[in-house]
Amino acid sequence: MRKKSIQEFQVELEQLQIQIEDTQAELQLRAVLQTSIDAIIMSDQSGNILSWNKGAKTIFGYEDYEVLNQPLTILIPKEFQDAHLKGMERVTKSGIVSIIGMTVEVVGLKKNGTRFPIELSLSGWTIDGKPFYGGIIRDITERKQFEEKLVQSETDLQARNQMLEEVNQEIALKNQHLQILSSKLSKYLSPQV
């Protein structure tokens, strides 16, 4: 058996150090993915769910075993599933992806059948010639409710402003009438004084 040189040990040590760093980086990335409050979902080119984080579980209500290797369409309301499938087919055939790198607002479907507004950011990548897709999904129900309340408040404020404007015009008109009456009354009473 041949003895290893110091240089060979140094090379092996450097390779082990790289493996340790890679393992640490992977563990850190997994920690970020699993602790995110946003849903992070990865799928293959067929639209089957390959990974699912804790945020996705919280938002959609499914356990890992219920969604892994299942189609993404279980998270999409029926009326939008055809558009999703056609989009996946278009991407598979042409490679043209229209919403990758964009954030869009769409509707999601929870396990219990509840529809809710979501914000979806898509990404795509290729490994060994196979395309994969990732989605970061945020439940924007509270934001949408706040926006609706804000719009309603603006509408109410505009209605109140309109009403105040009408009241001000009415007061101004009555004020003019009072001035005219006051002037006439003043003229009527003047000669008698």
C-alpha positions as a Python dict, from the first residue, in 0.01 Angstrom:
ca = {
    (1, 'M'): (0, 0, 0),
    (2, 'R'): (135, 333, -110),
    (3, 'K'): (159, 618, 138),
    (4, 'K'): (-18, 941, 50),
    (5, 'S'): (183, 1253, 12),
    (6, 'I'): (112, 1569, 206),
    (7, 'Q'): (-21, 1727, -113),
    (8, 'E'): (-267, 1440, -163),
    (9, 'F'): (-387, 1483, 197),
    (10, 'Q'): (-425, 1857, 138),
    (11, 'V'): (-632, 1793, -177),
    (12, 'E'): (-854, 1546, 11),
    (13, 'L'): (-887, 1791, 299),
    (14, 'E'): (-987, 2072, 61),
    (15, 'Q'): (-1246, 1844, -104),
    (16, 'L'): (-1390, 1752, 236),
    (17, 'Q'): (-1401, 2121, 331),
    (18, 'I'): (-1594, 2199, 9),
    (19, 'Q'): (-1838, 1914, 81),
    (20, 'I'): (-1891, 2043, 435),
    (21, 'E'): (-1952, 2398, 306),
    (22, 'D'): (-2194, 2266, 43),
    (23, 'T'): (-2379, 2065, 308),
    (24, 'Q'): (-2400, 2369, 537),
    (25, 'A'): (-2527, 2589, 252),
    (26, 'E'): (-2789, 2327, 164),
    (27, 'L'): (-2902, 2303, 528),
    (28, 'Q'): (-2930, 2682, 549),
    (29, 'L'): (-3132, 2695, 228),
    (30, 'R'): (-3364, 2422, 354),
    (31, 'A'): (-3409, 2611, 680),
    (32, 'V'): (-3506, 2928, 491),
    (33, 'L'): (-3749, 2735, 270),
    (34, 'Q'): (-3912, 2553, 559),
    (35, 'T'): (-3946, 2853, 789),
    (36, 'S'): (-4089, 3093, 529),
    (37, 'I'): (-4444, 3205, 600),
    (38, 'D'): (-4499, 3220, 225),
    (39, 'A'): (-4576, 2902, 35),
    (40, 'I'): (-4283, 2776, -168),
    (41, 'I'): (-4375, 2504, -414),
    (42, 'M'): (-4162, 2332, -676),
    (43, 'S'): (-4305, 2136, -968),
    (44, 'D'): (-4182, 1944, -1269),
    (45, 'Q'): (-4268, 2013, -1635),
    (46, 'S'): (-4584, 1804, -1601),
    (47, 'G'): (-4711, 2030, -1325),
    (48, 'N'): (-4671, 1775, -1047),
    (49, 'I'): (-4574, 1904, -703),
    (50, 'L'): (-4220, 1794, -609),
    (51, 'S'): (-4167, 1995, -292),
    (52, 'W'): (-4390, 2180, -51),
    (53, 'N'): (-4287, 2389, 247),
    (54, 'K'): (-4448, 2457, 584),
    (55, 'G'): (-4585, 2792, 458),
    (56, 'A'): (-4769, 2607, 178),
    (57, 'K'): (-4914, 2367, 433),
    (58, 'T'): (-5038, 2660, 642),
    (59, 'I'): (-5181, 2854, 347),
    (60, 'F'): (-5347, 2569, 157),
    (61, 'G'): (-5425, 2327, 443),
    (62, 'Y'): (-5275, 2011, 289),
    (63, 'E'): (-5020, 1782, 452),
    (64, 'D'): (-4707, 1697, 252),
    (65, 'Y'): (-4821, 1344, 174),
    (66, 'E'): (-5149, 1475, 29),
    (67, 'V'): (-4985, 1695, -234),
    (68, 'L'): (-4645, 1553, -322),
    (69, 'N'): (-4653, 1412, -677),
    (70, 'Q'): (-5006, 1548, -721),
    (71, 'P'): (-5092, 1799, -996),
    (72, 'L'): (-5078, 2170, -914),
    (73, 'T'): (-5441, 2190, -1028),
    (74, 'I'): (-5554, 2077, -681),
    (75, 'L'): (-5457, 2431, -571),
    (76, 'I'): (-5638, 2605, -859),
    (77, 'P'): (-6016, 2670, -886),
    (78, 'K'): (-6184, 2465, -1162),
    (79, 'E'): (-6251, 2761, -1394),
    (80, 'F'): (-5878, 2845, -1407),
    (81, 'Q'): (-5742, 2492, -1445),
    (82, 'D'): (-5774, 2479, -1825),
    (83, 'A'): (-5582, 2804, -1864),
    (84, 'H'): (-5310, 2670, -1632),
    (85, 'L'): (-5285, 2341, -1825),
    (86, 'K'): (-5273, 2521, -2160),
    (87, 'G'): (-5000, 2748, -2025),
    (88, 'M'): (-4797, 2448, -1907),
    (89, 'E'): (-4844, 2283, -2248),
    (90, 'R'): (-4734, 2601, -2428),
    (91, 'V'): (-4424, 2625, -2211),
    (92, 'T'): (-4339, 2259, -2268),
    (93, 'K'): (-4375, 2289, -2646),
    (94, 'S'): (-4224, 2631, -2707),
    (95, 'G'): (-4020, 2708, -2399),
    (96, 'I'): (-4184, 3051, -2392),
    (97, 'V'): (-4294, 3147, -2045),
    (98, 'S'): (-4496, 3463, -2014),
    (99, 'I'): (-4513, 3512, -1637),
    (100, 'I'): (-4181, 3377, -1512),
    (101, 'G'): (-4005, 3650, -1322),
    (102, 'M'): (-4329, 3841, -1268),
    (103, 'T'): (-4557, 3865, -969),
    (104, 'V'): (-4926, 3820, -1047),
    (105, 'E'): (-5245, 3816, -846),
    (106, 'V'): (-5459, 3507, -899),
    (107, 'V'): (-5704, 3292, -703),
    (108, 'G'): (-5597, 2988, -503),
    (109, 'L'): (-5800, 2697, -369),
    (110, 'K'): (-5761, 2564, -14),
    (111, 'K'): (-5813, 2200, 82),
    (112, 'N'): (-6150, 2290, 235),
    (113, 'G'): (-6266, 2440, -97),
    (114, 'T'): (-6223, 2804, 5),
    (115, 'R'): (-6113, 3032, -276),
    (116, 'F'): (-5876, 3311, -176),
    (117, 'P'): (-5661, 3577, -344),
    (118, 'I'): (-5291, 3501, -377),
    (119, 'E'): (-4984, 3674, -505),
    (120, 'L'): (-4773, 3437, -716),
    (121, 'S'): (-4410, 3480, -819),
    (122, 'L'): (-4286, 3215, -1061),
    (123, 'S'): (-3936, 3105, -1146),
    (124, 'G'): (-3802, 2838, -1377),
    (125, 'W'): (-3478, 2651, -1427),
    (126, 'T'): (-3339, 2348, -1604),
    (127, 'I'): (-3141, 2060, -1456),
    (128, 'D'): (-3000, 1795, -1690),
    (129, 'G'): (-3221, 1926, -1969),
    (130, 'K'): (-3541, 1895, -1763),
    (131, 'P'): (-3741, 2207, -1676),
    (132, 'F'): (-3856, 2275, -1322),
    (133, 'Y'): (-4071, 2554, -1184),
    (134, 'G'): (-4095, 2724, -849),
    (135, 'G'): (-4367, 2937, -707),
    (136, 'I'): (-4364, 3165, -408),
    (137, 'I'): (-4719, 3225, -299),
    (138, 'R'): (-4853, 3475, -50),
    (139, 'D'): (-5209, 3479, 84),
    (140, 'I'): (-5324, 3836, 24),
    (141, 'T'): (-5673, 3801, 173),
    (142, 'E'): (-5613, 4059, 445),
    (143, 'R'): (-5457, 4305, 202),
    (144, 'K'): (-5752, 4269, -37),
    (145, 'Q'): (-5999, 4320, 249),
    (146, 'F'): (-5808, 4632, 354),
    (147, 'E'): (-5809, 4760, -6),
    (148, 'E'): (-6186, 4702, -28),
    (149, 'K'): (-6237, 4893, 299),
    (150, 'L'): (-6015, 5173, 168),
    (151, 'V'): (-6215, 5196, -155),
    (152, 'Q'): (-6540, 5195, 45),
    (153, 'S'): (-6403, 5467, 275),
    (154, 'E'): (-6305, 5676, -29),
    (155, 'T'): (-6653, 5627, -176),
    (156, 'D'): (-6815, 5726, 155),
    (157, 'L'): (-6586, 6029, 183),
    (158, 'Q'): (-6672, 6140, -170),
    (159, 'A'): (-7043, 6101, -94),
    (160, 'R'): (-7006, 6305, 226),
    (161, 'N'): (-6805, 6571, 44),
    (162, 'Q'): (-7077, 6591, -222),
    (163, 'M'): (-7342, 6622, 46),
    (164, 'L'): (-7141, 6895, 224),
    (165, 'E'): (-7099, 7077, -104),
    (166, 'E'): (-7475, 7067, -162),
    (167, 'V'): (-7540, 7186, 194),
    (168, 'N'): (-7285, 7469, 148),
    (169, 'Q'): (-7456, 7573, -175),
    (170, 'E'): (-7793, 7568, -2),
    (171, 'I'): (-7655, 7775, 286),
    (172, 'A'): (-7499, 8021, 41),
    (173, 'L'): (-7833, 8054, -142),
    (174, 'K'): (-8021, 8108, 184),
    (175, 'N'): (-7755, 8356, 290),
    (176, 'Q'): (-7815, 8550, -34),
    (177, 'H'): (-8190, 8545, 35),
    (178, 'L'): (-8128, 8672, 387),
    (179, 'Q'): (-7908, 8952, 255),
    (180, 'I'): (-8176, 9054, 7),
    (181, 'L'): (-8442, 9043, 279),
    (182, 'S'): (-8214, 9231, 515),
    (183, 'S'): (-8155, 9497, 251),
    (184, 'K'): (-8527, 9531, 181),
    (185, 'L'): (-8606, 9538, 548),
    (186, 'S'): (-8338, 9801, 603),
    (187, 'K'): (-8486, 10015, 324),
    (188, 'Y'): (-8835, 9969, 463),
    (189, 'L'): (-8733, 10062, 814),
    (190, 'S'): (-8499, 10350, 713),
    (191, 'P'): (-8762, 10610, 630),
    (192, 'Q'): (-8941, 10543, 956),
    (193, 'V'): (-8640, 10612, 1171),
}
